[in-house]
Amino acid sequence: MKIAVSSTGKDLDSPVEPRFGRAPYLIIVDTDTLEFEALDNSASMNAFKGAGIQAAAMISRKGARVLLTGYCGPKAFEALEAAKIKVANNVTGKVKEAVTAFNGGLISFSDRPNAEAHW
C-alpha cells in the first residue's frame, strides 16, 4: 500500500513535519518494500491559501491511501476524505518510524481535523 508522510526532508530518516499542507516534502512510501518518493511541496508550502488542498491533490495523484502527519486542517481533511485517504494526526518521530508504527498497527486514524483553518 502507498502511504504519504509529511516530512522536513527528502528521505526516511527525516523527521515527520507536523504541518501537512505546509510541509517541505511529502514522502510517498510503499509499506511493503519501503521504496519511497519524496515530493517537493514548495508550491503548496508557499501558497497564500489552499496549501492543504493542493497537497491533498498531490498525494492522491500518487496513489496514497493513508496520510501520516502531525496536524491537518479542516479544508485539507475534507479534500483527503473526498479522495478516500485516511488521516492519522499527531504522528511524530522520523518518517521510517512512522511507517513502521503504521505497519505494526500502532497508528490510529482521525475522524476530524486537529488544526484550525489558516487564513
C-alpha angles and dihedrals in degrees: 000000000000117000132177126225124191106233144183091216146026103263145053092264092060120106119258108258110231093216116070104193095038098041112130090227139018112206118207109206130188101222093208099051103018088230107151146186123207113217118204105232097184093118091058094036092059097038117123089226138344094053094138093047091051092047091048090053091050095053091043090055088053092055100250114164097184136036122207112195144134102243133009123187126219099261093047091046090052091050091049092049090051089053090049092242114148116224128217112190130192092041114156139171127053123334093248091051090051091051091048090051089049092050089049093054092247097124122093121208123230126233094199142021118277099203135062122249114269118226 
